[in-house]
C-alpha cells in the first residue's frame, strides 16, 4: 500500500488530537510512540524469523528517489520560519503546546484566534515532543505531511514502467510548490495542505475503484485530519467524499449495499474529529470572541459590503483567475 505513510501520519495526528481534547496530550503521545516502537519491534522479529519479506529493491530509480528525498529534508533542516503568520499563530500554538503539554484554553493570552482546529499542530507536536523543539524540526514535521501527500498522488499510475507519466506528475507537484508564492513549504501555514490532501482523496478512490472498502479504510483518517487542518477543511473533504459517492454509484453492480455501508461508515468516522472540535469550542471557549465572530460583528456595525464593492471583488477575482 503506497499510501501507508500518509495513513500512518493521519492516524497519529488524529490520535494525538483526541488525547489533547481529553486533556492527555503528552500521555497520549507517549502511548502512540510506545505502540509504534512495539509494532516495529514485532515486525523486525518476524523479518528475522523470515515470516515477512522486505519488498524494497535497490535500483537506480529507488536510489535517486531516496537521494532526492534526503536533499529535500536537508533543505528543510537548514530552513527557518520566514512568514509572519508562523509566529503570529501556528508557531506560537506549537510552542505553548510543547511548554504546557496541553491544548490552548480560554485563558491562553498568547493565542488570539482559538477557533482554528489543531490537526496539523497535533502531528507536529508529536514529532517535536520527541525529536526537538527547533524551527527546523517543525518544518520537517510538516514537510513529512506534504511529502507523503505528493508521494500518495503517484498511486494513480498503475503502469509502473511509464516514465513519462511520473515525469508529468512530478512536474505538476513541483509547479505547485514553485508558483505557491505565499504558502511555501518552508513555513507552517496550513492552507497548502488543504488542496493536496483533497487530491490524495481523489487518488485513493481512483486507485481502489474496484476495492471500495479498502478505499474507505484509507480515506477515513486522511479525511478526518483534513477536516481539522483548518475550519474550511470540511469543504475540501466534502469534495473528496462527493467523488467517493460518485464512484460508489458508478460501480453499483459491485456489492452496492456492502460498499454503501463502507462509504457511510467512512464519512461518519471522518466527521468525528470535526464534531469533537465543534463540541470543544462550544464547551471550552464559550463567550470567547474569535476571528470569525469578530468578522460578523464588523459586518453588523458597518452594514457589510455594498453591491458595487461585491461586483468589484468578483470582477477582480475572475480577471485574476483567467489572467494568462
N, C-alpha and C positions, 0 to 999 in steps of 0.2 A: 504494500500500500504506500504509494509515493507521497501521500498526504499525511503520513504518520506524524511528521514533525509538527505541523500546524495543529493537528488533532490533539497532540500531547500538550502543546503550548496553550491552546484554548482551554483544555480541561484543567490545566494547572491554574490559569488565570481565574477561571470560574471557581475553583476550589478555594484559592486564597481569598477571593472576593466573598464567598459565603462565610468563611471564617471571620473576615473583617466585619461583616454585618452582624454576626453573632457575638462579636466582642472578643474573639480569639484569633486575632490576626497572626501574631507570632507563633502560638502553638499550632495553628492550622498549617502554617508554612513548614514548621518542623516536621509535622506528621507527613505532609506530602513529600518532603525531601527524604525522610526515612523510608517511606513506602517505595519511592523511586530507587533508592540505593538497594533496598531489599530485592526488588524485582530484577534490577540489573545484576545483582549477585546470583540470583537463581538462574537467570538467563546465561550468565557466564559459566556456571557449573554445568548446565545442560549442554553447552557447547563443548566443554572439556570431556563430557561423557559421550559426546558425538550423537546426542539426541537431536540437536539442532545443527544446521549448517549455515555458515556465513556466505551470503549470496553475492557479496560485493566482488567485483573483478578489477584487477589492476590493468588498465589500458590507457591509451592516450586521452580519450575523452574524459574519463574519470580523473586522471591526473591533472588535466587542465582545469577541470571544474573545481577540484579541491584547491588548486593554486589560486584561481580567481577568487574563490570564497575567502581564503586566508588574506588575500590582498584587500578585499572589501572590508573585512573586520579589522585589519590593521589600520586602515584609514580611519575607521570609527574610533579605534583605540587612541589615535592621535588627535581626535577632534574634541572640540569643546562646544558647549551650548552657545549659540550665536544669536538666537532670536529673543527679543524682549519678552515675548509671551511665555517662553520657557521659565523664566524667573518669576514672571508675574503670577503664574498659576501652577503649571504642571510640575516644575522642579520644586516649587515651594511645598506643594502637596506631598510629593515624594519624600522630601527632607523631613516633613512633620511626621509622616507615617513611619519613617525609619527611626525618628527620635522617640516617638511615643508608642510604637508598635500598636497603633490603633488608627481607625479612620478619623478624619476631622469631624468635630461635632459643632454644635451651635456656638460654643464658646471659643472656637478657633479663630482668633482675631486676624491671623495672617492670611487666611483663606477668604477672599472676597466673595467668590461665587461657589457656593457649597452644593449647588444642584447638578454639577457635572458628574456623571457616573464615573466610577473608579475602576473600570475594567482593565485597561492597559496599565494603570498605576498599580494595580494588584500584581500583575505579572512582573513589572519592573521592580516592585518591592521584593518579590520572591528572589529575583536574581541578585539584587543589590544587598539583600539581607545576608547572603552567604558568600558573595563574590566581591563586596566592597561598595563604598558609597560614592565613588568619584563620578564626575560627569561622563567620563568615557564609558564606565560600566553601564550607566543609564542609557547611553546611546547604543551600546552593543545590545542591551536587552531589547530595546525597541527595534533595533536592526534585525534581531532574530525573528521578530514577527513579520517585518517587511520582507525579509529574505525568504522565509518559509512560504509566504503568500506567492511570491514570484515563482518559487520552485513548484508549488502546487499547480500553478497555471499551466505548466508543461504537461499536466495529466491529460489535456485534451488531445495530445498527439498519441495515437495508437500505434503508428508505424515508426518504430524506434530508429530506423535507418535513413529516414528522410531528413537530411541535414538542413535543407532549405527551410523547412517548417520551423525547426528550432531557431534558425538564424532570424527569421521574421519575428517570431515571438520574443526572442531576446532583444531584438532591436526595438520592439514596441515597449518592453519593460524599461529599457534604457531611455527611450524617449519620454516616458512618464516621469522619470527622475530628472532629466535634463531640463525640460520645459516647466517643471514644477518649481516656480521661482521662489515663492514664499514658504512653501511647506516642504522643506527639503528633508532628506533622511538624516541630516546632521542636527536635527532638533527634535523636541519631544511633542510637537504638535500632532494631534491625532487625526486631523482632517484627511490626511493622505491614506490612512488605514481604512477609512470607510469605503472608498470605491474599490480598493484592491481586495478587501475581504468579500465584497459583493461579487467581484469577478471570480473569486475562489468558489463561491456557492454555485455559480453557473458551471464552473469547471467540474466540480464534484458531480453535479446532476448529469452533465454531459458524459462524463467518464463512466458512471454507473447507471446509465439509462436503462439497461436491461437487468440491473440488480438494485432496484429502487430502495429496498430495505437497507442495504449497505450504504447507499447514498444518504438516507435519513439518519443512520447511525453517525456518520461523519458530520453531517450538517448541523445536528443539534447543538454540540458545544461551540462550533465555529459561529453559528448564527447567534447563539446565546451571548458570546463575547462581543459580537458585532453590535448587539443592542445596548451594551453598556460601555462601548467605547466613547460614545457621545449621545446626547439626547436625541439627535436625529438618526441614530443608528437603527431605530425601529423602521424608518422609511426604507433604508437600504436593505435591511433584512427582508422587509416585505416584498421588495423587488425580486430577491432571490427565491422567496417562497412562491411567488407567482409563477416563476419558471418551473419550480418543482411540481406545482399543481398541474401546470400545462403538460408536462411530460407524463405525469401520472394519468391524466385523462387521455393523452395521446396513445398510451400503451394500455388502454383499458381492457384489452383482450388478454393481458398477462396478470393474473391474480389481482383483479380490481379491488376486492374487499381487503385482502391482506396488505396490499400496497397502500390503500387508502388509510387503513388504521395506522400504518407506519408513518405516513405523511402527517396525519393529525397528531400523533404522539411526538413527532419531531418538532412540529410547530409549538405544541404545548410545553415541551421541555425547554425549548429555546426561549420561551416567554418568561420562564421562572426568574432568571436574573433581573430582567426589567421590572417585573411585578414586585419583586422584593425591594428593588431600589425605590420604586414609587411608594411602597409602604414605609420604607425607611425615611424618605423625605417627609411624608405626612406625619410620622411619629417623632422623629428626632429633630426636625427643623421646622416645627410648627411655629408660625409667626415670624420666621426669618425671611427678610427680603432677599431675593436672589436676582440674578441678571435679567431673566425674562419677566419676572414680576415688575422690576423697575421699568422695563420697556412698556409694559401695559400701563403703568402709572403715567409715564410720559405721554403716551397716546391719549390718555384721559384728560390730562392737563392741556395739551396743545391741540387736541382735536384730530391728531393723526395727519397724514399727508393728504394734500388736495388731489383732485383728479388729474390736474395738469402735471403735478410732480410725479404721480404714478406713471403717467404716459411717458414722461421724460426718462424715468428709470427703465421702463420696459423697452423703450426705443434704444437707449444706450446699451442695454443688455443684449438685444438682438444684434445690433451693429457689432458689438464686441465678439459675440459668439461666431458670427459668419465672416469676420474680417480675415482675409487671407494672410 
